């Protein structure tokens, strides 16, 4: 009997695409503007019946590119150009 492999975690699906990160793939180079982890909000933004998360990104190769929503999982064809900031300098 075959067992069904466990579903990847949300973090595995998102990969390193946190706000501020820039990643690239065959479709372009994208800056992550927002990460939505509320399933109800993500599904509404993606216009799907269900979703666990969504990203709002902007294609940095298009100067007139408008932000848009994606829900594609991180794959081996994606690569990180710039990691997200994890630490911020204190205010002066």
N, CA, C and O atoms as CSV, one atom per row, in Angstrom:
chain,resi,resn,atom,element,x,y,z
A,1,UNK,N,N,0.849,-1.176,0.000
A,1,UNK,CA,C,0.000,0.000,0.000
A,1,UNK,C,C,0.893,1.238,0.000
A,1,UNK,O,O,1.897,1.287,0.711
A,2,UNK,N,N,0.524,2.232,-0.799
A,2,UNK,CA,C,1.288,3.470,-0.896
A,2,UNK,C,C,0.750,4.504,0.077
A,2,UNK,O,O,-0.458,4.621,0.279
A,3,UNK,N,N,1.657,5.241,0.668
A,3,UNK,CA,C,1.224,6.317,1.549
A,3,UNK,C,C,1.347,7.648,0.813
A,3,UNK,O,O,2.199,7.817,-0.059
A,4,UNK,N,N,0.499,8.566,1.173
A,4,UNK,CA,C,0.507,9.888,0.570
A,4,UNK,C,C,1.529,10.737,1.320
A,4,UNK,O,O,1.475,10.819,2.547
A,5,UNK,N,N,2.470,11.376,0.598
A,5,UNK,CA,C,3.458,12.200,1.294
A,5,UNK,C,C,2.793,13.398,1.956
A,5,UNK,O,O,1.778,13.891,1.464
A,6,UNK,N,N,3.348,13.870,3.062
A,6,UNK,CA,C,2.739,15.011,3.740
A,6,UNK,C,C,2.810,16.261,2.874
A,6,UNK,O,O,3.721,16.426,2.063
A,7,UNK,N,N,1.851,17.116,3.060
A,7,UNK,CA,C,1.795,18.382,2.318
A,7,UNK,C,C,2.935,19.287,2.817
A,7,UNK,O,O,3.187,19.354,4.020
A,8,UNK,N,N,3.617,19.977,1.904
A,8,UNK,CA,C,4.690,20.879,2.342
A,8,UNK,C,C,4.141,21.963,3.277
A,8,UNK,O,O,2.976,22.347,3.179
A,9,UNK,N,N,4.982,22.442,4.171
A,9,UNK,CA,C,4.557,23.506,5.068
A,9,UNK,C,C,4.381,24.806,4.268
A,9,UNK,O,O,4.902,24.944,3.161
A,10,UNK,N,N,3.655,25.730,4.839
A,10,UNK,CA,C,3.471,27.029,4.213
A,10,UNK,C,C,4.836,27.679,3.988
A,10,UNK,O,O,5.081,28.260,2.931
A,11,UNK,N,N,5.729,27.581,4.985
A,11,UNK,CA,C,7.051,28.184,4.844
A,11,UNK,C,C,7.827,27.544,3.702
A,11,UNK,O,O,8.534,28.247,2.980
A,12,UNK,N,N,7.717,26.234,3.519
A,12,UNK,CA,C,8.387,25.569,2.393
A,12,UNK,C,C,7.824,26.053,1.063
A,12,UNK,O,O,8.575,26.222,0.102
A,13,UNK,N,N,6.519,26.277,0.993
A,13,UNK,CA,C,5.898,26.757,-0.239
A,13,UNK,C,C,6.312,28.191,-0.558
A,13,UNK,O,O,6.521,28.531,-1.723
A,14,UNK,N,N,6.431,29.032,0.468
A,14,UNK,CA,C,6.805,30.432,0.268
A,14,UNK,C,C,8.296,30.552,-0.019
A,14,UNK,O,O,8.710,31.407,-0.802
A,15,UNK,N,N,9.097,29.711,0.602
A,15,UNK,CA,C,10.543,29.796,0.453
A,15,UNK,C,C,11.075,31.061,1.105
A,15,UNK,O,O,10.537,31.498,2.123
A,16,UNK,N,N,12.124,31.663,0.542
A,16,UNK,CA,C,12.710,32.864,1.145
A,16,UNK,C,C,12.029,34.164,0.720
A,16,UNK,O,O,12.590,35.246,0.896
A,17,UNK,N,N,10.832,34.063,0.165
A,17,UNK,CA,C,10.139,35.247,-0.364
A,17,UNK,C,C,9.383,35.991,0.737
A,17,UNK,O,O,8.158,35.913,0.831
A,18,UNK,N,N,10.127,36.702,1.555
A,18,UNK,CA,C,9.546,37.548,2.584
A,18,UNK,C,C,9.551,38.987,2.083
A,18,UNK,O,O,10.285,39.299,1.146
A,19,UNK,N,N,8.751,39.877,2.682
A,19,UNK,CA,C,8.721,41.263,2.220
A,19,UNK,C,C,10.125,41.875,2.151
A,19,UNK,O,O,10.917,41.781,3.089
A,20,UNK,N,N,10.399,42.502,1.009
A,20,UNK,CA,C,11.700,43.108,0.775
A,20,UNK,C,C,12.629,42.254,-0.060
A,20,UNK,O,O,13.597,42.764,-0.623
A,21,UNK,N,N,12.352,40.965,-0.150
A,21,UNK,CA,C,13.198,40.066,-0.945
A,21,UNK,C,C,12.956,40.302,-2.432
A,21,UNK,O,O,11.878,40.730,-2.844
A,22,UNK,N,N,13.974,40.016,-3.217
A,22,UNK,CA,C,13.837,40.026,-4.673
A,22,UNK,C,C,14.235,38.632,-5.154
A,22,UNK,O,O,15.288,38.110,-4.788
A,23,UNK,N,N,13.379,38.047,-5.972
A,23,UNK,CA,C,13.660,36.727,-6.528
A,23,UNK,C,C,13.428,36.761,-8.029
A,23,UNK,O,O,12.750,37.647,-8.549
A,24,UNK,N,N,14.000,35.787,-8.711
A,24,UNK,CA,C,13.863,35.732,-10.169
A,24,UNK,C,C,13.546,34.310,-10.598
A,24,UNK,O,O,13.846,33.338,-9.904
A,25,UNK,N,N,12.926,34.225,-11.772
A,25,UNK,CA,C,12.674,32.957,-12.446
A,25,UNK,C,C,12.479,33.268,-13.933
A,25,UNK,O,O,12.754,34.388,-14.364
A,26,UNK,N,N,12.019,32.316,-14.706
A,26,UNK,CA,C,11.879,32.538,-16.153
A,26,UNK,C,C,10.853,33.622,-16.485
A,26,UNK,O,O,10.877,34.169,-17.588
A,27,UNK,N,N,9.963,33.938,-15.563
A,27,UNK,CA,C,8.927,34.939,-15.807
A,27,UNK,C,C,9.373,36.367,-15.537
A,27,UNK,O,O,8.722,37.303,-16.001
A,28,UNK,N,N,10.471,36.567,-14.795
A,28,UNK,CA,C,10.917,37.917,-14.483
A,28,UNK,C,C,11.692,37.973,-13.185
A,28,UNK,O,O,12.141,36.956,-12.656
A,29,UNK,N,N,11.837,39.199,-12.683
A,29,UNK,CA,C,12.517,39.440,-11.405
A,29,UNK,C,C,11.542,40.237,-10.547
A,29,UNK,O,O,11.060,41.293,-10.958
A,30,UNK,N,N,11.256,39.729,-9.363
A,30,UNK,CA,C,10.154,40.255,-8.575
A,30,UNK,C,C,10.577,40.670,-7.177
A,30,UNK,O,O,11.323,39.964,-6.498
A,31,UNK,N,N,10.085,41.829,-6.762
A,31,UNK,CA,C,10.271,42.285,-5.389
A,31,UNK,C,C,9.005,41.935,-4.615
A,31,UNK,O,O,7.895,42.220,-5.064
A,32,UNK,N,N,9.177,41.321,-3.460
A,32,UNK,CA,C,8.035,40.963,-2.615
A,32,UNK,C,C,7.632,42.190,-1.806
A,32,UNK,O,O,8.406,42.698,-0.995
A,33,UNK,N,N,6.423,42.651,-2.039
A,33,UNK,CA,C,5.905,43.818,-1.330
A,33,UNK,C,C,5.145,43.424,-0.073
A,33,UNK,O,O,5.193,44.138,0.929
A,34,UNK,N,N,4.440,42.290,-0.115
A,34,UNK,CA,C,3.650,41.848,1.033
A,34,UNK,C,C,3.468,40.342,0.993
A,34,UNK,O,O,3.417,39.733,-0.075
A,35,UNK,N,N,3.372,39.759,2.166
A,35,UNK,CA,C,3.081,38.335,2.342
A,35,UNK,C,C,1.785,38.238,3.122
A,35,UNK,O,O,1.674,38.774,4.224
A,36,UNK,N,N,0.809,37.559,2.553
A,36,UNK,CA,C,-0.491,37.382,3.195
A,36,UNK,C,C,-0.596,35.931,3.636
A,36,UNK,O,O,-0.575,35.024,2.804
A,37,UNK,N,N,-0.709,35.708,4.938
A,37,UNK,CA,C,-0.785,34.335,5.450
A,37,UNK,C,C,-2.158,33.982,6.003
A,37,UNK,O,O,-2.370,32.855,6.450
A,38,UNK,N,N,-3.079,34.909,5.981
A,38,UNK,CA,C,-4.449,34.611,6.375
A,38,UNK,C,C,-5.114,33.898,5.205
A,38,UNK,O,O,-5.267,34.493,4.138
A,39,UNK,N,N,-5.516,32.630,5.374
A,39,UNK,CA,C,-6.075,31.864,4.243
A,39,UNK,C,C,-7.290,32.507,3.585
A,39,UNK,O,O,-7.439,32.427,2.366
A,40,UNK,N,N,-8.145,33.130,4.350
A,40,UNK,CA,C,-9.334,33.774,3.775
A,40,UNK,C,C,-8.937,34.940,2.881
A,40,UNK,O,O,-9.439,35.074,1.765
A,41,UNK,N,N,-8.032,35.785,3.374
A,41,UNK,CA,C,-7.563,36.921,2.580
A,41,UNK,C,C,-6.798,36.459,1.346
A,41,UNK,O,O,-6.964,37.016,0.260
A,42,UNK,N,N,-5.957,35.436,1.517
A,42,UNK,CA,C,-5.172,34.916,0.390
A,42,UNK,C,C,-6.090,34.369,-0.702
A,42,UNK,O,O,-5.879,34.648,-1.882
A,43,UNK,N,N,-7.097,33.601,-0.323
A,43,UNK,CA,C,-8.029,33.033,-1.298
A,43,UNK,C,C,-8.786,34.137,-2.042
A,43,UNK,O,O,-9.006,34.045,-3.249
A,44,UNK,N,N,-9.176,35.169,-1.313
A,44,UNK,CA,C,-9.898,36.275,-1.947
A,44,UNK,C,C,-8.988,37.011,-2.934
A,44,UNK,O,O,-9.409,37.319,-4.049
A,45,UNK,N,N,-7.749,37.293,-2.534
A,45,UNK,CA,C,-6.820,37.989,-3.423
A,45,UNK,C,C,-6.499,37.174,-4.675
A,45,UNK,O,O,-6.378,37.724,-5.769
A,46,UNK,N,N,-6.362,35.859,-4.501
A,46,UNK,CA,C,-6.031,34.986,-5.626
A,46,UNK,C,C,-7.263,34.556,-6.421
A,46,UNK,O,O,-7.147,33.901,-7.456
A,47,UNK,N,N,-8.437,34.930,-5.929
A,47,UNK,CA,C,-9.704,34.547,-6.574
A,47,UNK,C,C,-9.816,33.034,-6.721
A,47,UNK,O,O,-10.150,32.506,-7.782
A,48,UNK,N,N,-9.524,32.366,-5.621
A,48,UNK,CA,C,-9.625,30.906,-5.557
A,48,UNK,C,C,-10.561,30.528,-4.426
A,48,UNK,O,O,-10.854,31.337,-3.545
A,49,UNK,N,N,-11.027,29.284,-4.464
A,49,UNK,CA,C,-11.884,28.794,-3.386
A,49,UNK,C,C,-11.088,28.632,-2.095
A,49,UNK,O,O,-11.629,28.807,-1.003
A,50,UNK,N,N,-9.812,28.299,-2.219
A,50,UNK,CA,C,-8.974,28.101,-1.035
A,50,UNK,C,C,-7.532,28.442,-1.364
A,50,UNK,O,O,-7.066,28.232,-2.484
A,51,UNK,N,N,-6.841,28.968,-0.378
A,51,UNK,CA,C,-5.412,29.264,-0.497
A,51,UNK,C,C,-4.854,29.369,0.912
A,51,UNK,O,O,-5.551,29.783,1.838
A,52,UNK,N,N,-3.608,28.996,1.064
A,52,UNK,CA,C,-2.984,29.091,2.387
A,52,UNK,C,C,-2.209,30.382,2.552
A,52,UNK,O,O,-1.980,30.823,3.679
A,53,UNK,N,N,-1.796,31.003,1.441
A,53,UNK,CA,C,-0.993,32.224,1.489
A,53,UNK,C,C,-0.998,32.870,0.108
A,53,UNK,O,O,-1.422,32.258,-0.872
A,54,UNK,N,N,-0.528,34.102,0.041
A,54,UNK,CA,C,-0.389,34.826,-1.229
A,54,UNK,C,C,0.728,35.854,-1.063
A,54,UNK,O,O,1.034,36.288,0.048
A,55,UNK,N,N,1.324,36.230,-2.182
A,55,UNK,CA,C,2.338,37.277,-2.204
A,55,UNK,C,C,1.877,38.404,-3.112
A,55,UNK,O,O,1.264,38.162,-4.152
A,56,UNK,N,N,2.170,39.623,-2.720
A,56,UNK,CA,C,1.998,40.759,-3.616
A,56,UNK,C,C,3.404,41.138,-4.059
A,56,UNK,O,O,4.265,41.455,-3.237
A,57,UNK,N,N,3.625,41.101,-5.374
A,57,UNK,CA,C,4.954,41.341,-5.932
A,57,UNK,C,C,4.898,42.415,-7.016
A,57,UNK,O,O,3.830,42.781,-7.505
A,58,UNK,N,N,6.090,42.907,-7.374
A,58,UNK,CA,C,6.221,43.876,-8.463
A,58,UNK,C,C,7.391,43.421,-9.318
A,58,UNK,O,O,8.457,43.112,-8.785
A,59,UNK,N,N,7.214,43.374,-10.636
A,59,UNK,CA,C,8.284,42.974,-11.550
A,59,UNK,C,C,9.268,44.135,-11.651
A,59,UNK,O,O,8.919,45.203,-12.154
A,60,UNK,N,N,10.480,43.934,-11.180
A,60,UNK,CA,C,11.480,45.013,-11.165
A,60,UNK,C,C,12.094,45.251,-12.534
A,60,UNK,O,O,12.821,46.229,-12.708
A,61,UNK,N,N,11.828,44.398,-13.505
A,61,UNK,CA,C,12.340,44.595,-14.859
A,61,UNK,C,C,11.436,45.500,-15.691
A,61,UNK,O,O,11.807,45.915,-16.790
A,62,UNK,N,N,10.264,45.803,-15.171
A,62,UNK,CA,C,9.311,46.670,-15.870
A,62,UNK,C,C,9.147,47.959,-15.071
A,62,UNK,O,O,8.563,47.941,-13.988
A,63,UNK,N,N,9.644,49.059,-15.580
A,63,UNK,CA,C,9.547,50.312,-14.819
A,63,UNK,C,C,8.103,50.739,-14.557
A,63,UNK,O,O,7.833,51.431,-13.576
A,64,UNK,N,N,7.182,50.337,-15.416
A,64,UNK,CA,C,5.776,50.702,-15.237
A,64,UNK,C,C,4.953,49.549,-14.657
A,64,UNK,O,O,3.722,49.583,-14.684
A,65,UNK,N,N,5.636,48.534,-14.134
A,65,UNK,CA,C,4.941,47.351,-13.631
A,65,UNK,C,C,4.128,47.635,-12.387
A,65,UNK,O,O,4.635,48.196,-11.415
A,66,UNK,N,N,2.878,47.248,-12.421
A,66,UNK,CA,C,1.998,47.382,-11.259
A,66,UNK,C,C,2.132,46.152,-10.374
A,66,UNK,O,O,2.406,45.060,-10.872
A,67,UNK,N,N,1.941,46.312,-9.068
A,67,UNK,CA,C,1.941,45.149,-8.172
A,67,UNK,C,C,0.825,44.184,-8.553
A,67,UNK,O,O,-0.236,44.593,-9.025
A,68,UNK,N,N,1.081,42.905,-8.342
A,68,UNK,CA,C,0.067,41.886,-8.594
A,68,UNK,C,C,0.253,40.744,-7.610
A,68,UNK,O,O,1.272,40.660,-6.924
A,69,UNK,N,N,-0.731,39.875,-7.547
A,69,UNK,CA,C,-0.768,38.791,-6.568
A,69,UNK,C,C,-0.333,37.488,-7.216
A,69,UNK,O,O,-0.726,37.185,-8.343
A,70,UNK,N,N,0.485,36.712,-6.497
A,70,UNK,CA,C,0.881,35.377,-6.953
A,70,UNK,C,C,0.681,34.377,-5.820
A,70,UNK,O,O,0.694,34.730,-4.641
A,71,UNK,N,N,0.497,33.140,-6.207
A,71,UNK,CA,C,0.343,32.062,-5.232
A,71,UNK,C,C,1.138,30.842,-5.625
A,71,UNK,O,O,0.858,29.740,-5.153
A,72,UNK,N,N,2.131,31.021,-6.487
A,72,UNK,CA,C,2.938,29.886,-6.931
A,72,UNK,C,C,3.977,29.528,-5.883
A,72,UNK,O,O,4.554,30.406,-5.242
A,73,UNK,N,N,4.212,28.236,-5.711
A,73,UNK,CA,C,5.161,27.778,-4.704
A,73,UNK,C,C,6.605,27.988,-5.170
A,73,UNK,O,O,6.878,28.050,-6.368
A,74,UNK,N,N,7.505,28.094,-4.225
A,74,UNK,CA,C,8.935,28.229,-4.487
A,74,UNK,C,C,9.437,26.914,-5.084
A,74,UNK,O,O,9.183,25.843,-4.532
A,75,UNK,N,N,10.151,26.993,-6.213
A,75,UNK,CA,C,10.665,25.783,-6.850
A,75,UNK,C,C,12.159,25.931,-7.132
A,75,UNK,O,O,12.758,26.968,-6.846
A,76,UNK,N,N,12.736,24.900,-7.685
A,76,UNK,CA,C,14.163,24.945,-8.021
A,76,UNK,C,C,14.451,25.881,-9.187
A,76,UNK,O,O,15.616,26.194,-9.436
A,77,UNK,N,N,13.439,26.336,-9.904
A,77,UNK,CA,C,13.660,27.298,-10.984
A,77,UNK,C,C,13.661,28.744,-10.471
A,77,UNK,O,O,13.988,29.664,-11.219
A,78,UNK,N,N,13.299,28.946,-9.205
A,78,UNK,CA,C,13.343,30.270,-8.581
A,78,UNK,C,C,14.700,30.447,-7.908
A,78,UNK,O,O,15.281,29.488,-7.401
A,79,UNK,N,N,15.198,31.681,-7.909
A,79,UNK,CA,C,16.419,31.935,-7.142
A,79,UNK,C,C,16.356,33.321,-6.512
A,79,UNK,O,O,15.756,34.250,-7.054
A,80,UNK,N,N,16.983,33.427,-5.370
A,80,UNK,CA,C,16.970,34.653,-4.599
A,80,UNK,C,C,18.031,35.607,-5.129
A,80,UNK,O,O,19.197,35.234,-5.256
A,81,UNK,N,N,17.634,36.831,-5.437
A,81,UNK,CA,C,18.543,37.884,-5.891
A,81,UNK,C,C,18.991,38.713,-4.687
A,81,UNK,O,O,20.172,39.027,-4.539
A,82,UNK,N,N,18.026,39.063,-3.828
A,82,UNK,CA,C,18.314,39.823,-2.609
A,82,UNK,C,C,17.419,39.293,-1.497
A,82,UNK,O,O,16.201,39.235,-1.662
A,83,UNK,N,N,18.008,38.904,-0.361
A,83,UNK,CA,C,17.177,38.420,0.734
A,83,UNK,C,C,16.373,39.556,1.371
A,83,UNK,O,O,16.707,40.732,1.231
A,84,UNK,N,N,15.329,39.179,2.059
A,84,UNK,CA,C,14.522,40.151,2.792
A,84,UNK,C,C,15.330,40.664,3.984
A,84,UNK,O,O,16.205,39.975,4.508
A,85,UNK,N,N,15.018,41.863,4.386
A,85,UNK,CA,C,15.657,42.391,5.592
A,85,UNK,C,C,15.096,41.673,6.794
A,85,UNK,O,O,13.883,41.508,6.921
A,86,UNK,N,N,15.973,41.249,7.671
A,86,UNK,CA,C,15.517,40.608,8.897
A,86,UNK,C,C,15.777,41.484,10.098
A,86,UNK,O,O,15.211,41.266,11.169
A,87,UNK,N,N,16.639,42.483,9.925
A,87,UNK,CA,C,16.944,43.404,11.003
A,87,UNK,C,C,16.859,44.829,10.466
A,87,UNK,O,O,17.223,45.103,9.322
A,88,UNK,N,N,16.387,45.697,11.286
A,88,UNK,CA,C,16.267,47.099,10.902
A,88,UNK,C,C,17.123,47.948,11.821
A,88,UNK,O,O,17.249,47.656,13.010
A,89,UNK,N,N,17.700,48.983,11.277
A,89,UNK,CA,C,18.486,49.894,12.086
A,89,UNK,C,C,17.546,50.694,13.006
A,89,UNK,O,O,16.437,51.039,12.596
A,90,UNK,N,N,17.968,50.985,14.216
A,90,UNK,CA,C,17.111,51.774,15.112
A,90,UNK,C,C,16.913,53.184,14.573
A,90,UNK,O,O,17.774,53.728,13.880
A,91,UNK,N,N,15.781,53.754,14.898
A,91,UNK,CA,C,15.479,55.130,14.473
A,91,UNK,C,C,16.419,56.086,15.186
A,91,UNK,O,O,16.795,55.858,16.336
A,92,UNK,N,N,16.792,57.143,14.508
A,92,UNK,CA,C,17.711,58.133,15.092
A,92,UNK,C,C,17.000,59.014,16.085
A,92,UNK,O,O,17.616,59.902,16.674
